[in-house]
Amino acid sequence: MNDARDFSDEQLNAFVDNQLGAQECDEILAAIARDVELGQRLCALRSAKELVRHAYGNVPAARRGPHRRLPAWGGALAASVALIVGVLAGWLGHHAATTGEMPRSMAALFTTEPARILIHLDTSQADQMDAALDLAEAYLAKAGNAQVEIIANHRGLELLRRDTTPYAVRITELKSHHARVGFVACGQTIARLQGVGVEVELIPEAAIARTAIEHVAERVQQGWTYLKI
Amino acid sequence: MKWLQSREQRELVEQIKASRVRLHRLAFAWCHDAALADDLAQEALTRGLARLEQLRESARLMSWLFAILNRCWIDHLRALRDDLDDEMLADLPSDLPGPDSHAERQQTVNRVRAAIAALPLGQRQVVTLVDLEDFSYAEVADILAIPIGTVMSRLCRARVSLRELLTEAPVAQRQLRSVK
C-alpha cells in the first residue's frame, strides 16, 4: 500500500505537471483517496502552479518614450511578419551575391527592380564589420543601380562612431564612389550610450533612425531585401 | 510576396506572430523589466528569423525560439558580468528588485512576481517554462540544454521556495488562497 511517504516531491510535481505515465498516475490517484496529507501536498503544488500562471496572465508592455511610433504589439507583430519576408528574401539575396547563382523562383525579384539591400550589423567584431562592408561593396559592384544601406545597432554602432570605427576611410571612399549607399545608426542605441555618459559622435556619412528594428521593418515593407550579418 | 501564400508559410507566420507575445511574457517572468523583456523578445525573434533555415521541424518552432531566448538572456547576463560559467548562472541569486511598488505590494500578482523574482535564475527559468508555457520536462531540458533530472530538481526547489515565500505573511496567505 502506498502512502504519502512513498511519493517523492519529484513525482508529485510530475503528477501536477501531467508528466507521469498512466500507471504512476493511477497509483497517486488511488493514494489520494486514502491519504489526506498527500492530497494537501498536491493541492499546495497545484496552487503554486496556478499562482504563477495567474501572475503572468497580463504582463506590462515595455515603456518606451512617448513618441514611440508603433503600438507596442501591433508594430512588433508587423515587424515580425515583415522580417520573415525579408529574411527569406535576404538569405536568397545573400546566396546570389556570394555564389552568383539565384534560385529560379526568386529571380524575378531581382530582375524586375533594382536591388535594394539592407544590411544589419549588431556586433563590433572586426570580421563582421568587414563582412558588412564587403557585402555592400559586392552588391554595389554587381549592379550599377543597386541601393545598399547598412543599419548598425548595439555594438555594431561602433562602425559608425568617429572614435571607434576602424573603417572611416573605407566608408568615406565607398560613399564618394556610390551615391546609392547609406549608413544608418540606431537612435535607441545612441540614447542608451548617452544615458550611461558615453559621448557619441557619428561619422559624417551616418544618418540616424529612431530604432534599428523600426528601420528594418520599414525598409522591408518598402520591398528591400534584409540581410543580417 | 507569393512564396508566403503556401499553407505552411501562413501557419509559420501565424506562429511567429503568436510567439512575440509569449517570448515577451516569459522574458518578463525571468527579468521583471518590461523594457528589457521587450528587447530580449525582439532579439530572440531577430536571431530566430535570421536563422530560420536552421529550423528543421516547424512543429518545434516554439521550443526552438525559447532556446534562442535563453541564449539571448545568458548573453545579456554575461555582458554584465563576464566571469559567469553555466553553473554560476543557474544559481545566480536574484538582484532584481522585483515588482515592489508599495501601493501594490499586497496584491497577489505582485507578491507572486516578487517571489518568482527572488528565485535563483535556474529555478526561475524552469518553473516559468513549465507553468507558463506548459512545456514537458523533456522539452525544458532541451530548451535550457540541461539534464532532465536537473529540470525536476530545480522545479521541486522552486515550488518549495515559492510556497515559503508566499506563505510568509498570514494576511497575504489568506488573500492568495482566495484567488483561483
Interface residues (C-beta under 8 A of the other chain):
Chain A: D9 E10 N13 A14 D17 Q19 A44 L45 S47 A48 K49 E50 L51 V52 R53 H54 A55 Y56 V59 P60 A61 A62 R63 R64 A72 W73 A76 L77 S80 V81 L83 I84 V85 V87 L88 W91 S105 I213 K228
Chain B: M1 W3 L4 L12 V13 I16 K17 R20 V21 H24 R25 F28 A29 A34 A35 A37 D38 D39 Q42 L45 T46 L49 A50 L52 E53 T108 V109 V112 R113 I116 V127 T128 V130 D131 L132 S136 Y137 M152 S153 L155 C156 R159 V160 L162 R163 L166 L176 R177 V179 K180
